Amino acid sequence: MEHCNIAIVGAGPAGIASAVEAKTAGISSVVIFEKARHLNDTIVTLYHEGKRVDPVYRKVKIDPIGKLSFDTETKEEFIKRMEEVSSAHSLDVRLKSEVTKVITQADGSFKLVTGAGSEVVAQVVIVAIGVFGKPVKPSYPISAELKDRVLFSLPKTPIEGSSVLVVGGGDTAAEVACFLCEKNDVSLSYRRAEFFRLNDINACNLKRCSCKNKINVMLSTDIDHLSRDTAGEKIAVLFKDGRTMSYDYVLYCLGGSTPQAFLEAAGVEFNGKMAVADSAGETNVQRLFLAGDLAVEKGSIMAAFNSAKRTVDAVKERYGQLFR
């Protein structure tokens, strides 16, 4: 059976940064497991072409404390940057290798089981799974007959010439609405009376598109349920105020959720929806750490980079004697 010092679950920004910090700290035999076919799956699959990637999140600037940092750039530039980082540090990334189980062994080490059936033993595990890979869905059910037109991310085939309802009030919702409105009839539904989480650039872009009548901004609107419209060609959206409006597509941008079941199966305790961990990301399961979205404010890449630095520093200080 293969053995390593540190196994990292997830090859997003936090996972890559954790591996870089470990190698910089002189820790050898570090393996990253990634279920997708590429690094940074959330950015590759959920960010639209040319999307802006910012180090500033919700107007908060975070100064780097570790090896990795970046300035505002496009999706494509950021993906290239991270590929170059991985290559420059000769990171051992196992793509198409989803970790399905993390089992604590009698000596305190961990056995990681992948979907392909392979097993690896690690002295320390860092879970750096991004939450946006598992999008939050609405509380009301969505029937199977609507699922081809109810989306939780932009599809690979561009949407053009359609009526689209974007649901959400965060930066992703604003960016998606502004992106789609150039070639579609777009409405944006948000249940609150005003936006309060948008960064300045997205707020300005959304206001500009709204003033040009490219986006119909619908504040204080809450959806009751969806159904097929009477003609059977569109989605009928029934709002709680009694109105019904029809669209070709409904695209939800409600954020992501913690992979709670996976972590609980590994023995990690939760306080409500949050995993219990200390300031370095170590959980109640000794030697099992969390980094990135699971440990810091969701959505901030710079915070994810910094969390990786804090985690690896703690790993070396607390368990460096275990490494070969």
N, C-alpha and C positions, 0 to 999 in steps of 0.2 A: 504494500500500500504506500502511496506517495505521502511524504511528510513535508510540511513547510513551517516557517516560523509564524508568518502572519497570512491569514486568508482574508481577503477583502471581497465583500459581496456588493457588486455594483460598480460599473465603469463610467459613472458620470463624473462631474467635477469633484465631488468629495472623495470618491473612490480613487480617481487618478491622483489627486493631491495627497491622499493618505499614502499611496505607494511611493510617490516622489519624496515625501517627508521621511518615510521609513528608510529609503535607500540613502538619502542625504545623511541620516543619523547613523549610517553604518550597519543597518539591519539587512541581512541577506535573506534569500529564500522567501520572497513576498509574491503571492499569487492573487490576481484579480479575476473573479468569476463574473461574467456578464451574460445574461440570457439572450440579448439581442445579437445581431450580426455586426454591430459596429459600436464604437464608443459613443457616449453622450446620447443615448437613445431618445430621451425626452426632448432634447434640443433638435435632434435630427428629424423626429417624427411629428412633433407637436408645434414647432416653430415654423411659420410660413417663410417663404423665400425672401431673403433680404431683411428679415426681422432684426431689429436692434437688440443687442445684448448689452446690458448696462451693469457696471459695478455698483451703482447707486440703486438702492431698493427702498421704495416708499420714502423717498427724500432723505434717506440716511446714508451717509458716506462712511464706508468701513475701510480703515487703513490696513494693508496687508501685514501679517506677522510671520508668514511663512515664505516658502520659495515661490509660490504662484500668485500672480496678480494679472490684471488686464485693464485696458481702457475700453471705453465704449466702441463697439465694433459690430459688424453684421453677423448673422447666424453663420454664414459660410466662413468668415474670417475666424470666428471663435472655434468652430469645428476643426479647421486647419491648424490653429494654434495648439489645441489639445492633442491632435494627432502627432504634431511635431514634438510636444512635450513627452508623450509616451515613447516615441522613437528615440529621442535624445537620451532618455534615462533607461532605455532597454527594459521597459516594463513587461512583465510576464502576464499578459492578458489572455484569458481563455474565453473567447467569444462563443456564442451559442451554447453556453454552459450555465443553465439556471440551477441555482442551489435550491433544492426543495426541502432539505432538512439540515438543521444544525443540532447535533447530539453531543451533550457533555459526557465525557468519559470519566472513568474512575480516577484517573490521575489529574483531572482538571483540564486536559486538552479537549479538543473538539473534533468530531468526525463530521465532515460535510459531505452530503449526498447530493449528486446532481441528477437532473431529469434523465440524463443518458445512462444513469446507473453507476457512474464512476464515484469513487470515494477518496477523500483526502483528509489527512489528519493535520490539524494546525494547533499551535500553542496558544495563539490569540486570534480572535475573529473581530473584524471591524465591519459592521453592516452599514453600507452607504447607499441604500436604496432610495431613489427619489420618489416623492409621493405622487407626482403628476402622472406616473405610469399607471396609476389606479385612480381615475377621475371620480370625483364626487358626482353622484347621480341624484336626480330629484326624488322626493319622498313618494310621489305618486307613481303608479306603475305605467310602463310604456309597452303597449301591445306589440306583439311580434310583427304585425302587418305594417307597423310604422318604422321599424328599426332601420330600414335602409335609408330613411330620410331624417332620422334623429341622430345627430352626431355629437361627439365629445372632443373632437379635434378636427382640424382641417383635413379633408380627404386628399389622397395622392392625385386624383383627377380634379383639376380646378373647377370650382363652381362658377358658372357664368350664365348671365341672362335669367337669373332665378330670384324669387322672393325668399329672403332669409331672415329668420328671427334669431338674434344672438341673445342669450340669456346669461346675465352676470353683471357685476359692477366693479370688477378689478381690472388691472392692467391688461391681462390677457384678453378679456372681453372687449375692451376698448380697441386694442391693437387689431384683433380679428375683425371687428366691425369696420374699422377704417380700411383695412386691407380689402375686404370683400366689397365695399361700397363702390369701388371704381368700376365694377362690372356686374353689379347686382343691385336689386332693390332691397335695402337693408334696414331693419328695425332693431333697436337694442332695448331689451326689457330689464329693468332693475327694480327690485322690490322696495328699495329705500327712496326717500324723497330727494336725495342728492348723493353725488359720488364723494367719497371721503378717503379713498385709498389710492387714487390715481396719481402717478408721478406727473410732474409739470408738463413734460413733453406729450404724454398721452392725453392729458386733460385738454391741452391746447389743440391737438390734432382732432380730438373728438368734437370739440366746440366748432372748429373750422368746418368739419364735414357736416355737422348739424346745421350750421348757418347757411351752407350751400345746398341744403335739402338733400344731401346724399345719404344721411342717416336720420331715421325717425327715432329720436330718443324718447323712450317711454318710462318715466320715473314713477315710483309708487304703484307699480304693476306687479301683481303676484299671480302666477299661473295655478289654476285649480287642477286641470288635467288636459290631456291631448286625445284627439280622436281623428278618424278619417273624415274629411269633409263630405258633404252630400254628393258631390260629383265623383268622389273616390280618387281624385288625382292629387289632392293637397292634404296638408295636416291642419286640422281645425284646432286652434289654441283657445281654450276656454279660460278666461281670466276670472278671478274671484269677485270682480266688480260687475260681472254679468255679461261682459262683452265677449264676442267670439270673432277671431280673426284667422284667416287662412294663409299658409305659407308653403312654399315648396320644400324648405328645409328648416329645421330647428337645431341650433348648435349651442350646446351648453358649455359655458366656461365658468364652472363653479369651484375650481381648484382641485386639489388631490387629497387623498386620505392615507393615513399610515397603514402599512402592511401589518396590521395588528395580529392577525391569526398566525402569520409566519413567525413573528417574534414571540408570541405567547407559547407556541409549540416548542420554542427553544428555551422556555422557562423565564422569559422577561416579564416582569411585573408592570402593570399599567395603573395609572391614576386617571380614571376616566378614559379619555382617548389618547393620553400622552404616556409614552413609555417612561418609566422611572429610571433616571440616570444622573450621575454627578456632573460637575462642571467640565470634566474631561470626556464625558460621554460613556463612562463605564456603567453598566447596568447592575442589577442585583446578581446577575450571573457573572461571577468573577472571570475576568479576561474576555468578556464579550462587550464590545464597545459599539456605540452608535456615532455616526458622523453625518454631516450635511443636513438635509431636510429633517431627518429624524431627531436631530440634536439642537438645531438653531431655527431662527425665523425662516419659514418656508419661502423659497423663491430667490433668496439672496446668494448668488454664486460666490461673492467675496466672503460672506459669512461661512459658506461651506468650505472654502479654501482654508480659512482660519481655524475652523473646527477640526479639520484634519491635522493641522499643526499641533493644536492642544492635545488631541487624542494620541498622536504618535509620541509626543513628549512624555505623556503619562505612561504609555505602554513601555517605553524604554526605561523610565525611572522605576516603575513598579515590577516589571517582569523581564527586564533585559537579561537577567541571569539564566532565563530559560532557553535563550536562543543559542543555537549551535554556532 
